[in-house]
Amino acid sequence: MGDKLSYAEQVEADRQRALTRQARLEKAIEKSEAEAESRFETAHKMADVIPIGQPILVGHHSEKSDRSYRARIDSHHRKGVEASQRARDLKSRLEGSEKLQAKQENPGALARVGEAAGGN
């Protein structure tokens, strides 16, 4: 099979994996926040073109394109909200990972686990 890692090596490997995961989550959070901001900005710019209270002119030659344009605005808003929610969820995961890492790095906890592992 393979060489078994010592307890200290296992702890260090776990710590490195946690740090890598945290870095990956931070990048994903930044990307999601940037996407959300971009989507909202695009939607607002598009919506500024339509005068406030402007109805869709039913039967007019522009009706189809107006409905399509408004649908694109709605799509940008929805995707912006999804990206914001994704960023919020990733932040929650990052906080959980950081709490777990802090708990695992507690010297007292490490000593107790090490004693339990060595005592069996």
C-alpha positions in Angstrom: 0.0 0.0 0.0 1.9 3.0 1.1 3.8 4.4 4.0 1.6 5.5 6.8 2.0 9.1 7.9 2.8 9.9 11.4 0.3 11.9 13.4 2.2 15.1 13.0 2.4 14.6 9.2 -1.3 13.9 9.1 -2.0 17.1 11.0 0.3 19.1 8.7 -1.3 17.5 5.6 -4.8 18.4 6.9 -3.7 21.9 7.6 -2.3 22.4 4.1 -5.5 21.0 2.6 -7.5 23.5 4.7 -5.4 26.4 3.7 -5.6 25.4 0.0 -9.4 25.1 0.3 -9.7 28.5 2.1 -7.6 30.2 -0.7 -9.8 28.6 -3.4 -13.0 29.7 -1.6 -11.6 33.3 -1.3 -11.0 33.4 -5.0 -14.5 32.0 -5.7 -16.0 34.6 -3.4 -14.2 37.5 -5.2 -15.3 36.1 -8.6 -19.0 35.7 -7.5 -19.1 39.2 -6.0 -17.5 40.7 -9.1 -20.0 38.9 -11.3 -22.9 40.1 -9.2 -21.8 43.7 -9.3 -21.3 43.5 -13.1 -24.7 42.0 -13.7 -26.5 44.6 -11.5 -24.6 47.4 -13.2 -25.4 46.1 -16.6 -29.1 45.7 -15.7 -29.3 49.3 -14.3 -27.6 50.7 -17.4 -30.0 48.9 -19.6 -33.0 49.9 -17.5 -32.0 53.6 -17.6 -32.7 53.6 -21.3 -36.4 53.0 -20.8 -38.2 56.0 -19.4 -39.9 55.5 -16.0 -43.5 54.3 -16.5 -43.0 53.6 -20.3 -45.5 51.0 -21.2 -45.0 48.3 -23.8 -46.7 49.5 -26.9 -48.9 46.5 -27.7 -49.3 46.0 -31.5 -46.5 48.4 -32.3 -43.6 47.2 -34.5 -41.3 47.6 -31.5 -43.3 45.4 -29.1 -41.2 42.2 -29.7 -37.9 43.9 -29.3 -39.1 45.9 -26.2 -40.2 42.7 -24.5 -37.0 41.0 -25.4 -35.0 43.9 -24.0 -36.9 43.9 -20.8 -36.4 40.2 -20.5 -32.6 40.6 -20.8 -32.8 43.3 -18.0 -34.7 40.8 -15.8 -32.2 38.0 -16.7 -29.2 40.2 -15.6 -31.0 41.0 -12.3 -31.7 37.3 -11.7 -28.2 36.2 -12.5 -26.8 39.0 -10.2 -29.0 37.8 -7.3 -27.8 34.2 -7.9 -24.1 35.4 -7.9 -24.7 37.3 -4.7 -26.3 34.3 -3.1 -23.5 32.1 -4.3 -20.9 34.5 -2.8 -22.9 34.5 0.5 -22.9 30.7 0.6 -19.2 30.6 -0.1 -18.5 33.1 2.7 -20.4 30.8 5.0 -18.3 27.8 3.9 -15.1 29.8 4.4 -16.1 30.9 7.9 -16.9 27.3 8.8 -13.5 26.2 7.4 -11.7 28.9 9.3 -13.5 27.9 12.6 -12.6 24.3 12.1 -9.0 25.1 11.3 -8.8 27.3 14.5 -10.3 24.5 16.5 -7.9 21.9 15.1 -4.9 24.1 15.7 -5.8 24.4 19.4 -2.8 23.0 21.2 -4.9 21.3 23.9 -7.1 19.6 21.4 -4.1 18.4 19.4 -2.5 17.0 22.6 -5.7 15.1 23.5 -6.1 13.7 20.0 -2.5 12.7 19.9 -2.7 11.0 23.2 -5.8 9.1 22.2 -4.3 8.0 18.9 -1.1 6.9 20.6 -2.8 5.3 23.6 -4.8 2.7 21.6 
